[in-house]
Amino acid sequence: MKKITTLLIVLFLTVTASAQQIGDGYAPEITDFRIPLKSGIYTGTNAIGANPDISSYGGFQHLLVSRYGQSTSNHQLQISSSFAENDRLFFRKIGTDLSTTNPSWIEVATRGANTFTGYQSINGNLMVSNSNPQSAIEIMEVSDSNPLGQAVPTKSVLKLSRKGTPNYSYIENAEFRIGHGGSGLYGSKLDLYINGSANTNTIPDQHVMTWNYNGNVGIGITNPNNKLDVNGTIHSKEVKVDMVGWSWPDFVFKKEYNLPTLAEVEKHINEKGHLENIPSEDEVLKNGINLGEMNAKLLQKIEELTLYMIEMKKENIQMKNKQFELENTITQLKNKIN
């Protein structure tokens, strides 16, 4: 595209540098842009072979022609635009014999809705809807994100689409929407949407992910309150939790640890309905649980259970020893009686 634009500029400068008035200074009007024309400047009204922009100014169009200097062939470069001020600009190349031909017009980068054909290469930064880009690609949505002090939903700045398959799927769409982070803030918010399972139009309706001004990320949540909020199930091979700020309950095995008696444990269960230092069902339903903290508390209870089991084992051994002594005494008494 840059090569085409440069070519057009060079052609314009060349014509300008050697410009001479053509006839009375006005371009003649023709009715057919397809025929073997000589180099020159023309106009036409709804001419045959005109460029696609025929809706402006009743179909009036300019035509600039540069033709190779050979009368037996028809090699032309045509540049055309409507009469509208600063309107769309088209070009095409004709390379045939003297027969009439009508190849497609190709639009160059101009105002309005443009359709470009083929691969486009840009050497340098690209800015859409603004000037002076700071990144390789920069897209500016010009509408106000907080009109009249009222926060508005995020708005699409980048949309990706793929053609659907007839009788099988509709057009696949995904888009990034950017907006204001919230009331009283200067920060931004970025949302990602895709087509939901029942979507048959071109506007993505399924929220996927949100990046907030404060670095919080939400999956299935539009206003995350933590660095990562997920509304759904997480499936992972491994999860690592840093225990900064929490003590690991090895203190249970230290001599100075005050292990509650089983009577005290039973009393707390009867009064509270749950183990000591373990949140109740209502607390969990309301606040959730901290995975690292809960693992530490559960391990503390396991270690306390281990101490109870060790104590019970000692008591069991003592009881067996006493039972053995009693059985020996009974045996001795029986022998004396007999």
LOBAGU-960857 format. One record per residue (C-alpha): residue number from 1; x, y, z. Coordinates in nm, 3 decimals, decimal comma, padded with zeros to 5 digits, always signed. Layout:
NUM; X; Y; Z .
...
***
This chain:
1; +00,000; +00,000; +00,000 .
2; +00,285; +00,237; +00,078 .
3; +00,432; +00,168; -00,268 .
4; +00,099; +00,250; -00,432 .
5; +00,062; +00,575; -00,237 .
6; +00,420; +00,675; -00,325 .
7; +00,351; +00,602; -00,692 .
8; +00,044; +00,823; -00,689 .
9; +00,238; +01,108; -00,526 .
10; +00,522; +01,080; -00,778 .
11; +00,271; +01,076; -01,064 .
12; +00,098; +01,385; -00,927 .
13; +00,426; +01,572; -00,882 .
14; +00,538; +01,476; -01,235 .
15; +00,215; +01,598; -01,388 .
16; +00,224; +01,915; -01,178 .
17; +00,587; +01,992; -01,267 .
18; +00,515; +01,979; -01,641 .
19; +00,156; +02,102; -01,617 .
20; +00,005; +02,290; -01,902 .
21; -00,352; +02,400; -01,945 .
22; -00,559; +02,142; -02,130 .
23; -00,787; +02,307; -02,384 .
24; -01,000; +02,562; -02,207 .
25; -00,875; +02,434; -01,868 .
26; -01,175; +02,208; -01,802 .
27; -01,175; +01,828; -01,819 .
28; -01,396; +01,690; -02,095 .
29; -01,690; +01,472; -01,993 .
30; -01,705; +01,114; -02,118 .
31; -01,960; +00,835; -02,074 .
32; -01,737; +00,525; -02,067 .
33; -01,426; +00,472; -01,853 .
34; -01,355; +00,126; -02,000 .
35; -01,251; +00,217; -02,352 .
36; -00,891; +00,276; -02,469 .
37; -00,853; +00,636; -02,349 .
38; -00,557; +00,861; -02,419 .
39; -00,360; +01,013; -02,134 .
40; -00,548; +01,301; -01,982 .
41; -00,801; +01,420; -01,727 .
42; -01,172; +01,345; -01,771 .
43; -01,503; +01,368; -01,592 .
44; -01,811; +01,152; -01,615 .
45; -02,165; +01,131; -01,482 .
46; -02,272; +00,775; -01,400 .
47; -02,021; +00,665; -01,663 .
48; -01,988; +00,301; -01,760 .
49; -01,696; +00,147; -01,570 .
50; -01,697; +00,423; -01,306 .
51; -01,549; +00,356; -00,961 .
52; -01,780; +00,202; -00,694 .
53; -01,847; +00,536; -00,523 .
54; -02,141; +00,636; -00,744 .
55; -02,369; +00,761; -00,466 .
56; -02,195; +01,099; -00,417 .
57; -02,291; +01,410; -00,616 .
58; -02,528; +01,228; -00,847 .
59; -02,258; +01,001; -00,986 .
60; -02,016; +01,278; -01,099 .
61; -01,657; +01,150; -01,100 .
62; -01,305; +01,262; -01,191 .
63; -01,076; +01,036; -01,395 .
64; -00,699; +01,070; -01,441 .
65; -00,551; +00,847; -01,714 .
66; -00,190; +00,764; -01,797 .
67; -00,159; +00,540; -02,105 .
68; +00,146; +00,371; -02,249 .
69; +00,255; +00,530; -02,580 .
70; +00,162; +00,250; -02,816 .
71; -00,145; +00,273; -03,036 .
72; -00,184; -00,106; -03,074 .
73; -00,230; -00,181; -02,702 .
74; -00,430; -00,046; -02,411 .
75; -00,210; -00,020; -02,102 .
76; -00,361; +00,238; -01,867 .
77; -00,325; +00,355; -01,510 .
78; -00,656; +00,508; -01,400 .
79; -00,713; +00,712; -01,084 .
80; -01,066; +00,817; -00,997 .
81; -01,272; +00,987; -00,728 .
82; -01,617; +01,141; -00,690 .
83; -01,683; +01,516; -00,679 .
84; -01,727; +01,509; -00,298 .
85; -01,464; +01,707; -00,104 .
86; -01,176; +01,493; +00,032 .
87; -01,365; +01,180; -00,065 .
88; -01,258; +00,824; -00,142 .
89; -00,987; +00,758; -00,398 .
90; -00,962; +00,456; -00,631 .
91; -00,713; +00,324; -00,885 .
92; -00,691; +00,037; -01,134 .
93; -00,460; -00,082; -01,412 .
94; -00,570; -00,196; -01,754 .
95; -00,341; -00,410; -01,966 .
96; -00,511; -00,547; -02,277 .
97; -00,531; -00,506; -02,650 .
98; -00,767; -00,243; -02,789 .
99; -01,079; -00,428; -02,669 .
100; -01,300; -00,272; -02,403 .
101; -01,228; -00,403; -02,051 .
102; -01,353; -00,323; -01,702 .
103; -01,123; -00,451; -01,423 .
104; -01,217; -00,393; -01,059 .
105; -01,129; -00,067; -00,888 .
106; -00,900; -00,081; -00,582 .
107; -00,948; +00,170; -00,303 .
108; -00,650; +00,344; -00,144 .
109; -00,633; +00,481; +00,212 .
110; -00,887; +00,763; +00,216 .
111; -01,171; +00,887; +00,427 .
112; -01,486; +00,682; +00,476 .
113; -01,537; +00,307; +00,475 .
114; -01,259; +00,146; +00,273 .
115; -01,207; -00,202; +00,136 .
116; -00,854; -00,309; +00,052 .
117; -00,774; -00,603; -00,172 .
118; -00,463; -00,820; -00,132 .
119; -00,183; -00,807; +00,123 .
120; -00,099; -00,469; +00,276 .
121; +00,246; -00,394; +00,419 .
122; +00,327; -00,104; +00,650 .
123; +00,683; -00,011; +00,739 .
124; +00,654; +00,194; +01,057 .
125; +00,384; +00,255; +01,317 .
126; +00,013; +00,245; +01,241 .
127; -00,243; +00,466; +01,415 .
128; -00,618; +00,429; +01,370 .
129; -00,840; +00,731; +01,451 .
130; -00,554; +00,951; +01,572 .
131; -00,202; +01,066; +01,488 .
132; +00,152; +01,030; +01,625 .
133; +00,141; +00,661; +01,725 .
134; +00,377; +00,548; +02,000 .
135; +00,340; +00,175; +01,931 .
136; +00,364; -00,044; +01,624 .
137; -00,016; -00,062; +01,613 .
138; -00,232; +00,188; +01,800 .
139; -00,611; +00,205; +01,789 .
140; -00,800; +00,503; +01,932 .
141; -01,174; +00,494; +02,008 .
142; -01,273; +00,861; +01,987 .
143; -01,601; +00,847; +02,183 .
144; -01,601; +00,978; +02,542 .
145; -01,568; +00,705; +02,807 .
146; -01,731; +00,918; +03,079 .
147; -01,978; +01,157; +02,908 .
148; -02,140; +01,413; +03,139 .
149; -01,977; +01,241; +03,435 .
150; -02,164; +00,915; +03,376 .
151; -01,965; +00,594; +03,343 .
152; -02,052; +00,399; +03,028 .
153; -01,990; +00,034; +02,933 .
154; -01,661; -00,061; +02,773 .
155; -01,660; -00,018; +02,395 .
156; -01,509; -00,237; +02,126 .
157; -01,167; -00,126; +01,997 .
158; -01,051; -00,448; +01,831 .
159; -01,267; -00,716; +01,676 .
160; -01,152; -01,049; +01,532 .
161; -01,385; -01,248; +01,307 .
162; -01,381; -01,564; +01,103 .
163; -01,628; -01,664; +00,834 .
164; -01,876; -01,931; +00,937 .
165; -01,964; -02,248; +00,746 .
166; -02,303; -02,245; +00,567 .
167; -02,559; -02,468; +00,738 .
168; -02,310; -02,543; +01,014 .
169; -02,192; -02,231; +01,197 .
170; -02,236; -01,855; +01,202 .
171; -01,953; -01,601; +01,182 .
172; -01,712; -01,647; +01,474 .
173; -01,636; -01,324; +01,660 .
174; -01,419; -01,203; +01,947 .
175; -01,358; -00,846; +02,054 .
176; -01,169; -00,640; +02,308 .
177; -01,364; -00,359; +02,472 .
178; -01,198; -00,075; +02,661 .
179; -01,347; +00,178; +02,900 .
180; -01,324; +00,373; +03,224 .
181; -01,217; +00,190; +03,541 .
182; -01,488; +00,337; +03,765 .
183; -01,620; +00,646; +03,941 .
184; -01,355; +00,878; +04,083 .
185; -01,073; +00,690; +03,911 .
186; -00,828; +00,765; +03,630 .
187; -00,762; +00,403; +03,544 .
188; -00,882; +00,185; +03,258 .
189; -01,068; -00,140; +03,209 .
190; -01,036; -00,397; +02,930 .
191; -01,291; -00,670; +02,858 .
192; -01,273; -00,970; +02,625 .
193; -01,597; -01,104; +02,473 .
194; -01,663; -01,393; +02,233 .
195; -01,974; -01,544; +02,075 .
196; -02,181; -01,749; +02,318 .
197; -02,318; -02,093; +02,229 .
198; -02,652; -01,953; +02,106 .
199; -02,523; -01,636; +01,940 .
200; -02,624; -01,601; +01,573 .
201; -02,523; -01,237; +01,515 .
202; -02,192; -01,051; +01,482 .
203; -02,187; -00,898; +01,832 .
204; -02,004; -01,116; +02,088 .
205; -02,220; -01,167; +02,398 .
206; -02,016; -01,403; +02,618 .
207; -01,785; -01,230; +02,867 .
208; -01,455; -01,415; +02,904 .
209; -01,205; -01,199; +03,087 .
210; -01,154; -00,855; +03,245 .
211; -00,833; -00,667; +03,316 .
212; -00,884; -00,384; +03,565 .
213; -00,694; -00,059; +03,626 .
214; -00,554; -00,190; +03,958 .
215; -00,408; -00,505; +03,805 .
216; -00,698; -00,727; +03,912 .
217; -00,804; -00,992; +03,661 .
218; -01,146; -01,151; +03,638 .
219; -01,244; -01,467; +03,449 .
220; -01,622; -01,471; +03,416 .
221; -01,630; -01,166; +03,648 .
222; -01,647; -00,806; +03,523 .
223; -01,542; -00,637; +03,849 .
224; -01,265; -00,846; +04,011 .
225; -01,170; -00,754; +04,368 .
226; -00,853; -00,966; +04,381 .
227; -00,551; -01,018; +04,159 .
228; -00,740; -01,314; +04,009 .
229; -01,112; -01,377; +04,052 .
230; -01,262; -01,680; +03,879 .
231; -01,634; -01,751; +03,852 .
232; -01,613; -02,124; +03,790 .
233; -01,398; -02,432; +03,837 .
234; -01,018; -02,423; +03,808 .
235; -00,850; -02,742; +03,683 .
236; -00,476; -02,750; +03,739 .
237; -00,198; -03,007; +03,770 .
238; -00,053; -02,825; +04,067 .
239; -00,122; -02,521; +04,287 .
240; +00,149; -02,360; +04,498 .
241; +00,049; -02,136; +04,791 .
242; +00,298; -01,907; +04,963 .
243; +00,245; -01,908; +05,341 .
244; +00,391; -01,565; +05,408 .
245; +00,231; -01,430; +05,726 .
246; +00,111; -01,773; +05,845 .
247; +00,286; -02,013; +06,084 .
248; +00,300; -02,384; +06,002 .
249; +00,152; -02,583; +06,294 .
250; +00,464; -02,776; +06,399 .
251; +00,421; -02,587; +06,729 .
252; +00,169; -02,859; +06,826 .
253; +00,458; -03,100; +06,886 .
254; +00,648; -02,866; +07,117 .
255; +00,647; -02,946; +07,489 .
256; +00,499; -02,609; +07,586 .
257; +00,196; -02,658; +07,360 .
258; -00,125; -02,674; +07,563 .
259; -00,310; -02,965; +07,403 .
260; -00,684; -02,940; +07,480 .
261; -00,828; -03,236; +07,663 .
262; -01,087; -03,448; +07,484 .
263; -01,340; -03,326; +07,739 .
264; -01,264; -02,966; +07,636 .
265; -01,296; -03,061; +07,267 .
266; -01,633; -03,226; +07,335 .
267; -01,754; -02,923; +07,531 .
268; -01,664; -02,684; +07,244 .
269; -01,839; -02,906; +06,989 .
270; -02,154; -02,922; +07,200 .
271; -02,159; -02,543; +07,246 .
272; -02,039; -02,419; +06,904 .
273; -02,119; -02,702; +06,664 .
274; -01,769; -02,708; +06,511 .
275; -01,405; -02,759; +06,608 .
276; -01,217; -02,478; +06,779 .
277; -01,031; -02,244; +06,537 .
278; -01,220; -02,394; +06,241 .
279; -01,477; -02,163; +06,073 .
280; -01,842; -02,258; +06,096 .
281; -02,057; -02,346; +05,796 .
282; -02,220; -02,001; +05,799 .
283; -01,880; -01,829; +05,798 .
284; -01,759; -02,042; +05,506 .
285; -02,075; -01,978; +05,302 .
286; -02,043; -01,604; +05,366 .
287; -01,668; -01,547; +05,333 .
288; -01,525; -01,858; +05,165 .
289; -01,193; -01,997; +05,286 .
290; -00,830; -01,904; +05,252 .
291; -00,669; -02,215; +05,105 .
292; -00,332; -02,175; +05,277 .
293; -00,484; -02,082; +05,613 .
294; -00,733; -02,369; +05,604 .
295; -00,467; -02,626; +05,516 .
296; -00,262; -02,506; +05,813 .
297; -00,560; -02,530; +06,050 .
298; -00,655; -02,876; +05,926 .
299; -00,295; -02,992; +05,970 .
300; -00,304; -02,855; +06,326 .
301; -00,609; -03,070; +06,398 .
302; -00,440; -03,375; +06,240 .
303; -00,133; -03,321; +06,458 .
304; -00,353; -03,288; +06,767 .
305; -00,530; -03,611; +06,670 .
306; -00,185; -03,774; +06,636 .
307; -00,098; -03,672; +06,992 .
308; -00,432; -03,808; +07,117 .
309; -00,364; -04,138; +06,939 .
310; -00,016; -04,160; +07,089 .
311; -00,159; -04,098; +07,438 .
312; -00,433; -04,355; +07,382 .
313; -00,171; -04,607; +07,264 .
314; +00,026; -04,556; +07,585 .
315; -00,288; -04,601; +07,794 .
316; -00,375; -04,914; +07,596 .
317; -00,032; -05,066; +07,664 .
318; -00,068; -04,989; +08,036 .
319; -00,410; -05,153; +08,042 .
320; -00,273; -05,462; +07,867 .
321; +00,011; -05,485; +08,117 .
322; -00,233; -05,462; +08,409 .
323; -00,456; -05,722; +08,247 .
324; -00,158; -05,955; +08,206 .
325; -00,067; -05,909; +08,574 .
326; -00,424; -05,983; +08,681 .
327; -00,438; -06,296; +08,467 .
328; -00,110; -06,419; +08,621 .
329; -00,243; -06,355; +08,971 .
330; -00,563; -06,546; +08,894 .
331; -00,363; -06,838; +08,755 .
332; -00,144; -06,853; +09,066 .
333; -00,450; -06,850; +09,295 .
334; -00,609; -07,133; +09,100 .
335; -00,292; -07,340; +09,131 .
336; -00,283; -07,293; +09,510 .
337; -00,646; -07,393; +09,543 .
338; -00,592; -07,712; +09,346 .
***
